[in-house]
């Protein structure tokens, strides 16, 4: 048809599958083949909290311009799930394409007349070649990848190479998969023509890597010197510990003895997980746990102990949709307040806010230095979007001159030299006292750690002024934290403006794309990406320098904005919230529409209704 | 109330142990518990056991939860690091501490509220993991700090000081520990120092999860005639299965036992436990028999004390995890950080 989309290196393909059908690895190979052709992709799983039988989607944005946020809308739907057929069809952009298994003839009413329908009889091809049911199912996925490659101009050799890497050493499997790939390609070559959507070889990927945030954060923990990890399984954080386990098995085994330079314990619950972490931290090891919102709720009492007794701990919180069980397999940035102020009484905790897997690695390592330096719990706030999806990100970097910063620790020699040791004594005004590791000296440096009020020499005290002094010292320590948390990142508009926007974490790529969209409509904003909590003065200076600052985030209650207002004495009216919280990753179209409308421009196109639920 | 310092004066008659420490070196602050509290007797037995074992005080870490019992680590081993954690969660903190530094000796002190009520889960899981520790529950069957509520170890039918009857079944931590796989299980009575101190010594020398349930009457709220955790009740119903001598490694073995009434068990560290049997046919290395014996005696209202079970060949959590012999805390950057060359290879694999 005449109105078909013609797009090169800039379109969205969405796969609608049934989970447990083996589609995940085929879909991921599709995305990777585009990358290997030098064209950036942003791929996202949209999956249910279930193991088998429910709908699952995989969305691949082919983006020559390198926009890694979710765009919204679908240009080509690969509809492999009859259960979700109707809404999948409805989601296709006008002029878009539908790819489906045409073995079974469907009535015309099942289609739309403003899209191009591409049928490949996948089941028939499969059944002609394979007889084992499991083979039929798995190879059907590879066949559609072959067919799509031919339709979209993806070089088949690239996929063949990927298959050879995936099944390295298993020649029989490589051949079987390549044969299936060719079945799909050959059907298209014989019976169909390429689509208006095309992938063309480019050089836009560079040396970037393609990795999940959870895996990157786990590698950060390895480089950060973590030796103790205690955890309890919870989506979407489980793969952090799985990756940590794999990396440790590879890099942390003593070459001579074969013994482990780490200890990983699957605890009975999140309370025990954080208890183990705090016990290890108290005793001088670097320890962490990975969890999600419900886990933070359970750990709250211990986090308060870590704050008040000043014990280092690292918590990687891979946020999901809350409250309660909420949407366990969907993404949100909704644990900010519960993490920042976890614990009864007056408490606050540093947080790191990575924008992508590259920063998950950096901050995953940095968190351990900060928690030792500040002697408190440090949160690394991932979310499902960063954590469980592969992202194109800058390669990991490490400076070999860097060592572990253990913070203020008194050694045997220090104690022996007669230095006055007071566990909770602020000796140099930064609010951070010295600590000793248990067992360090036969007669000096021992103290009794407790969650109750105590004097600078760790002795129990309920005297009002002793308590107040200690609580104020903790505030000084939090002030010190501002200088240690990574500074915010400023993107100044090319045109001078009195309007700003603040954002963080996985919102970043969509935000940057939205800024381009807005600029193209003459709407200019200065943008500040917050990278941690507590906020440094730069955040408040930025707000002061603008008349209006939008705060864009992925939760209902504007939690980042609440923290900004609460910690910095800012007029809330100056900070209009832009909130996306339906569980899908925020899109550039959404942000541009929201901000555009409020700045009085004609709204860009409205977001397309989401098929996934 | 603030911290009370204990005078550091050494009485000339205090005799040093093999390491040159006197009993006073194993003491802590002055106890703030009620006069006559069974817990203070347990603290004294811990001090005695550590002195007898020639433990360098600073190589022991003492951890506790919340409650009267959990306050006691302040009252012994003042040269040791201590950690008064949160209610019912001492076992996880101790587990983490142990993973971090396998070279220290871990003493967990808890109470019946702390371990059998709020912390039952953590108690169970630390034991089933085989954390190398001595876990003492100072069991008075009552919440002392909050003034006299029943705990989960209060016997069904026993009466509170106010005359209220407990209608819930009691949890027997000793039976539970046996079922969960503790490799050293004992029960004693705070009023029986001759039995308790050797048990603590043996437990400290044991590699693996060692559990001691120590009945410890609460003089304020649970030492009346309706209580099964009172001094009188326990004295009248105490069924001791053995009396224990702990003979340190390399020391000459001189025990005055008659053949047929004494069993010796050599622990992992070479120390020998000599058990003078009081009850006929009691074998402390048979877990199933121990459970059966306990159940029988319990049905008759007896409180069985002594070393009920020991597995001298026990392994611990570090064995399960195959961790290096160096404490994890002692590893530094060069041991732990794979470096930039490895990272370059990881990057290459992710393209």
Interface residues (C-beta under 8 A of the other chain):
Chain A: X207 X208 X209 X210 X211 X219 X222 X223 X225 X227 X228 X230 X251 X252 X254 X257 X258 X259 X260 X261 X262 X263 X264 X265 X267 X268 X269 X271 X272 X273 X274 X275 X276 X277 X278 X279 X280 X281 X282 X283 X284 X285 X287 X301 X302 X305 X395 X396 X397 X398 X399 X400 X402 X403 X404 X436 X437 X438 X439 X440 X441 X442 X443 X446 X447 X448 X449 X450 X451 X452 X455 X459 X460 X461 X462 X463
Chain B: X1 X2 X3 X56 X57 X58 X59 X61 X63 X73 X74 X78 X79 X80 X81 X82 X83 X84 X85 X86 X89 X91 X92 X93 X94 X95 X96 X97 X98 X99 X100 X101 X103 X104 X121 X122 X124 X125 X129 X317 X318 X321 X322 X323 X324 X325 X328 X329 X331 X332 X333 X335 X336 X337 X338 X339 X340 X342 X343 X346 X347 X350 X351
